[in-house]
Structures are given as C-alpha cells and as structure tokens.
Amino acid sequence: MVKFKKSYLILLLIVSSLFFIFPFTFATQLSSGDNLIDISSVDDLFEMVDQYPHMGEKQQNYRLTADIDFDGKEWFGTGETPFRGHFDGNGYTIKNVKLTANSFGTYESIMAFWTKTENAFIHDVKFENLTAEDNFCHEDYPDGGKVVYGLVGKASGGTLQNIEINSSKIDITAGKIVAGGLVGEDLADGLRTNISTFNNTYNLTSITKEVVFGGLCGEANAMQNAYKICKADDHLTLNSSSSRTSIAGGMFGNVNGEMLKLRDLSCQSTLILNASSILAGGIIGNIYIDTALDITSRLVFDGKIVKNA
C-alpha cells in the first residue's frame, strides 16, 4: 500500500510538472450557455465587428457554421477596440478577403483580419487567398508612415490555435513595415500552437526605414511567448531603398522579449532580400541579447535565403 502511494505521488508530480514545462492549452467547445453567436455569412462577420465593442468580454463568443467566401469584398479589420472573446472556426474556411488598412492617427496603419486582440482565443479556422495590396507613399503621405500586417495585427496574450493560412498575396509599400504571417506584433504573453502557413507570397518594400518580417511573427516583444508545432512554406521578396537594416526570419523577424518558448518548428520558405544592410535567419532574423530562448524540440530550416539577388 505504501509503495502504491509512493508511485502514485511520483506520477502525479511528473504530470503536474508538464503543465509548467509545456504551458499549452487546447480548444474547448462552446455551448449555448456561453452566449454563443453563430456566423455563416460575410454579413454576419460585419455584424460581429459592429457588435463586439459594445459587449462584455464574456459575451464575445462566435462560431463559424459554414465556409465563408468574401468574393473580393473589402475588410477593414476589426477596428481599434481589441477583440477579447472566443472565435471558434469549427474547421471552416474564410476565403477571398481583400484586406484594407485601418489607420490610427497619421503615422500607423494596420492591415489585418483581426486588427487587435487581447487575451482572445481564436482556433480551428482556415484562411485562403487573403490579399493586401497598397502603396502608402504618395504626396499626402510622403514618408509612407508605418504599416503593421498580419492575420492578427497586434496580439496581446491569448491563444491562437489550429490555424491555417494559404495562397495569400501580400504586396505593401510603406515607410516602415512590420509583417508576420500570423501576427504582426506580439505584445503580451501568449500561446500560438499548430499554425500552418504555405504558398503565401509577400512582396514588401520600404522607402525610408526598415522592413521587419517573420513567417509567423514580425516582432515578438512579450515577456514570454510560446510557439508550438508551427510550419511555414512561403515566398518573401523584401526590398529596402534606404540605408536602414532590413530584418527577416523564416518564423520570426525581431525578437525582443524576455523569453521565447519554441517547440517543433519547421520552415521551408524562400526569402529574397534586397537591402544595403540585412539581418536574416532561417528561424529568427534578429534576437536581442537579453532575450532567452527555451527550446526543447526540433527547429528545422530547409528553405533558402538569397541576399541582394
């Protein structure tokens, strides 16, 4: 009996420790008791954007019930109010979205499906044929300002899980660009797990400052971000006409937080970089000296980096 209790205690300690070693959560199903709102059309998505800023955080629960085809309709993102709710893609696909910039002030614009999120839970959704094409440099905007691009423009915490992004075409010219296939700027501790991006094409051009690109995340600035089981197989062309450094990584551009936890990442992307000064890496373009990496399983880069082609 004593031996059984001792064995049970050891097992319990091992299992408990895994929650600290691998702090990864998994999706839970929504029920009607969660103030669940079903989404089955483009109009429903536009209505979601109108509704959620006026709801309490616990009421922002949505679930796709069908594939949705935007058929090239413009999508300005979800606005300045961060999305704080639960979005269950239910395995369905959102396709043919034309992303249009949402500008804040005179300097920064965000091109994203979710402009900003805060402790949101977004999972089990596919995106196909996103397009974002804009030139922010014109006589009324001579320096181009700053543009942030991503499926989520700016993410603060929360979980992004079981998300696929494929066949998108992103063509942006601006003063400074911070772009990520999943997240433009990761600003607070969060989990991103089972993310797949493939056959996406990025053509990014800076005229006055730098371009920062990561296949998953442009800039990771949180105290602790965790990325697990992510794959990227995309094509990037980055151009910079200035003397500023351009930064690109197959998975991350700039990493400037306290810790980045990485588990099982695989990148086969092609990065073509044209700039006078370049920081590039198959997984991470640039990491600051005070940032710790926590890596316990494989990181694979099997792509190609071409500088000043």
C-alpha positions in Angstrom: 0.0 0.0 0.0 2.8 2.4 0.9 4.6 1.5 -2.4 1.4 2.2 -4.4 1.0 5.6 -2.7 4.7 6.5 -3.4 4.3 5.5 -7.1 1.1 7.5 -7.4 2.8 10.5 -5.9 5.7 10.3 -8.3 3.3 10.0 -11.2 1.3 13.0 -10.0 4.4 15.1 -9.7 5.6 14.2 -13.2 2.2 15.1 -14.7 1.9 18.3 -12.8 5.4 19.4 -13.9 4.3 19.0 -17.5 1.9 21.9 -17.1 4.9 24.1 -16.2 7.2 22.8 -18.9 4.6 22.8 -21.6 2.0 25.5 -20.8 -0.1 24.8 -23.8 -3.9 24.9 -23.7 -6.3 23.2 -26.0 -9.6 24.3 -27.5 -12.8 23.7 -25.8 -16.2 23.6 -27.4 -18.6 26.5 -26.9 -22.2 25.8 -25.7 -25.4 27.8 -25.9 -24.8 28.9 -22.3 -21.7 30.9 -23.5 -23.9 33.5 -25.3 -22.8 31.8 -28.5 -23.4 33.6 -31.8 -23.2 31.6 -35.0 -21.6 33.0 -38.1 -22.5 31.7 -41.5 -22.0 34.6 -43.9 -20.0 37.7 -44.7 -22.8 39.9 -43.3 -22.6 38.0 -40.0 -18.9 38.9 -39.8 -19.5 42.5 -40.5 -22.2 42.4 -37.8 -19.7 40.8 -35.4 -17.4 43.8 -35.8 -20.3 46.2 -35.1 -21.5 44.3 -32.1 -18.5 43.1 -30.0 -17.1 46.5 -29.0 -20.4 47.1 -27.1 -20.4 43.7 -25.4 -18.9 42.5 -22.2 -15.8 40.2 -22.6 -17.7 37.1 -21.7 -20.3 37.7 -24.4 -17.9 37.8 -27.3 -18.3 34.2 -28.3 -18.6 33.3 -32.0 -18.6 30.1 -34.0 -18.4 29.5 -37.8 -21.1 27.2 -39.1 -20.1 27.3 -42.8 -17.3 28.2 -45.2 -17.4 32.0 -46.0 -16.4 33.5 -49.3 -15.8 37.2 -49.3 -15.6 37.2 -53.1 -13.1 40.1 -53.0 -15.1 42.3 -50.6 -13.0 44.8 -48.6 -12.4 44.0 -45.0 -11.1 46.9 -42.8 -10.2 44.6 -39.9 -12.0 44.6 -36.5 -11.3 48.2 -35.5 -9.4 49.9 -32.7 -11.3 48.0 -29.9 -9.3 44.8 -29.2 -11.2 41.5 -29.7 -11.2 39.8 -26.3 -13.5 36.9 -27.0 -13.6 33.3 -28.3 -13.8 32.7 -32.0 -14.3 29.0 -32.9 -13.7 28.5 -36.6 -15.2 25.0 -36.3 -12.8 23.7 -39.1 -14.4 26.0 -41.7 -12.6 28.3 -44.3 -12.7 32.0 -44.8 -11.5 32.9 -48.3 -11.1 35.7 -50.8 -10.8 38.5 -48.3 -9.4 41.8 -49.6 -7.7 43.4 -46.5 -7.7 47.2 -46.4 -5.7 49.3 -43.9 -7.2 50.6 -40.8 -5.3 53.8 -39.9 -4.8 55.2 -36.4 -3.6 58.7 -36.3 -1.3 60.0 -39.1 1.6 57.5 -38.7 0.5 53.9 -38.2 -1.8 51.7 -40.3 -2.8 48.1 -39.6 -3.7 45.6 -42.3 -5.2 42.5 -40.7 -8.2 40.4 -40.3 -8.2 40.9 -36.5 -6.8 44.4 -36.1 -6.1 43.9 -32.4 -6.7 41.1 -29.9 -6.4 41.0 -26.1 -6.5 37.6 -24.4 -8.6 36.2 -27.2 -9.0 32.6 -28.1 -9.1 32.0 -31.8 -8.9 28.5 -33.2 -9.8 25.9 -35.8 -10.1 28.2 -38.8 -8.5 28.3 -42.2 -7.8 31.4 -44.4 -7.4 31.1 -48.1 -6.5 33.7 -50.7 -6.1 36.8 -48.4 -5.0 39.8 -50.4 -3.4 43.0 -49.2 -2.2 45.4 -51.8 -1.4 49.1 -51.1 1.2 51.8 -51.6 1.3 54.1 -48.6 3.7 56.5 -50.2 2.1 59.4 -52.1 2.2 63.2 -52.0 -0.1 63.4 -49.0 1.9 60.7 -47.1 5.5 61.3 -48.4 7.3 59.1 -45.8 4.8 56.3 -46.0 4.4 56.0 -42.3 4.4 52.6 -40.6 2.3 49.6 -41.6 1.7 46.5 -39.4 0.5 43.4 -41.3 -0.7 40.0 -40.0 -3.7 37.8 -39.7 -3.8 39.5 -36.3 -2.2 42.9 -36.5 -1.3 43.3 -32.8 -1.9 40.5 -30.3 -1.8 40.9 -26.6 -1.8 37.5 -24.9 -4.4 34.8 -25.6 -4.2 31.7 -27.7 -4.1 31.2 -31.4 -4.5 27.5 -32.2 -5.1 25.2 -35.2 -5.0 28.0 -37.8 -4.0 27.6 -41.5 -3.2 30.4 -43.9 -2.6 29.6 -47.5 -2.4 31.1 -51.0 -2.4 34.7 -49.9 -0.8 37.6 -51.8 0.6 40.5 -49.8 2.1 43.5 -51.7 2.8 46.5 -49.5 5.0 49.6 -50.0 5.4 52.0 -47.0 8.0 53.8 -44.9 8.4 51.1 -42.3 6.7 47.6 -42.4 6.3 45.1 -39.6 4.7 42.0 -41.0 4.1 38.4 -39.9 2.1 35.6 -41.5 0.2 35.1 -38.3 0.9 38.1 -36.0 2.4 41.4 -36.9 3.4 42.5 -33.4 3.1 40.0 -30.4 2.9 42.3 -27.4 2.0 40.2 -24.4 2.4 36.6 -23.1 0.5 34.1 -25.3 0.4 30.7 -26.9 0.4 30.0 -30.7 0.2 26.4 -31.5 -0.4 24.2 -34.6 -0.1 27.0 -37.1 0.4 26.3 -40.8 1.2 28.8 -43.5 2.0 27.8 -47.0 2.0 29.1 -50.6 1.7 32.7 -49.4 3.6 35.4 -51.3 4.9 38.6 -49.6 6.3 41.5 -51.6 7.3 44.2 -49.1 9.1 47.4 -50.0 10.4 50.1 -47.6 11.2 53.6 -48.8 12.5 55.4 -45.7 13.0 52.9 -42.9 13.3 49.2 -42.3 11.2 46.1 -43.2 10.7 43.6 -40.4 9.2 40.2 -41.5 8.6 36.8 -39.8 6.8 33.9 -41.3 4.8 33.6 -38.1 5.5 36.9 -36.2 7.1 40.2 -37.3 8.1 41.3 -33.8 7.8 39.3 -30.6 8.0 41.7 -27.8 6.3 40.0 -24.9 7.8 38.8 -21.6 7.1 35.2 -22.6 5.6 33.9 -25.9 5.2 30.2 -26.7 5.1 28.8 -30.3 4.5 25.1 -30.7 4.1 22.9 -33.8 4.2 25.5 -36.5 5.1 25.2 -40.2 5.8 27.8 -42.9 6.4 27.3 -46.6 6.1 30.7 -48.2 7.8 33.1 -50.5 9.1 36.5 -49.5 10.6 39.3 -51.5 11.9 42.2 -49.4 13.2 45.5 -50.8 14.6 48.5 -48.9 15.8 51.6 -50.7 17.2 53.2 -47.6 20.4 52.6 -45.6 18.4 51.1 -42.7 18.8 47.5 -41.7 16.1 45.1 -43.0 15.3 42.1 -40.8 13.7 38.8 -41.9 13.3 35.4 -40.5 11.5 32.3 -41.7 9.5 32.3 -38.5 10.3 35.5 -36.6 11.7 38.9 -37.6 12.6 40.8 -34.4 12.6 39.0 -31.0 12.9 41.5 -28.1 11.1 39.9 -25.2 12.3 38.2 -22.0 11.7 34.7 -23.2 10.6 32.9 -26.4 9.5 29.2 -26.0 9.8 27.2 -29.2 8.6 23.6 -29.7 8.8 21.8 -33.1 9.0 24.5 -35.8 9.6 23.7 -39.4 10.3 26.3 -42.2 10.8 25.7 -45.9 10.3 29.3 -47.0 12.3 31.2 -49.6 13.4 34.7 -48.6 14.8 37.0 -51.2 16.2 40.1 -49.6 17.4 43.3 -51.3 18.8 45.9 -48.9 22.1 47.6 -48.1 22.1 46.1 -44.6 20.4 42.8 -43.8 19.8 40.7 -40.7 18.3 37.3 -41.7 17.9 33.8 -40.3 16.0 30.6 -41.2 14.1 30.8 -38.0 14.9 34.2 -36.4 16.1 37.3 -38.2 17.3 39.2 -35.1 17.3 38.5 -31.4 18.2 40.9 -28.7 21.0 39.9 -26.3 18.7 40.0 -23.2 16.1 37.6 -24.7 16.2 33.9 -23.6 15.2 31.1 -25.9 13.6 28.0 -24.4 13.9 25.2 -26.9 13.2 21.5 -26.1 12.5 20.0 -29.5 13.5 20.4 -33.1 13.7 23.6 -35.1 14.2 22.9 -38.8 15.0 25.4 -41.7 15.0 23.7 -45.1 14.3 26.7 -47.2 16.5 29.3 -48.9 17.8 32.8 -48.1 19.1 34.9 -51.1 20.6 38.3 -50.3 20.8 41.1 -52.8 19.5 39.0 -55.6 
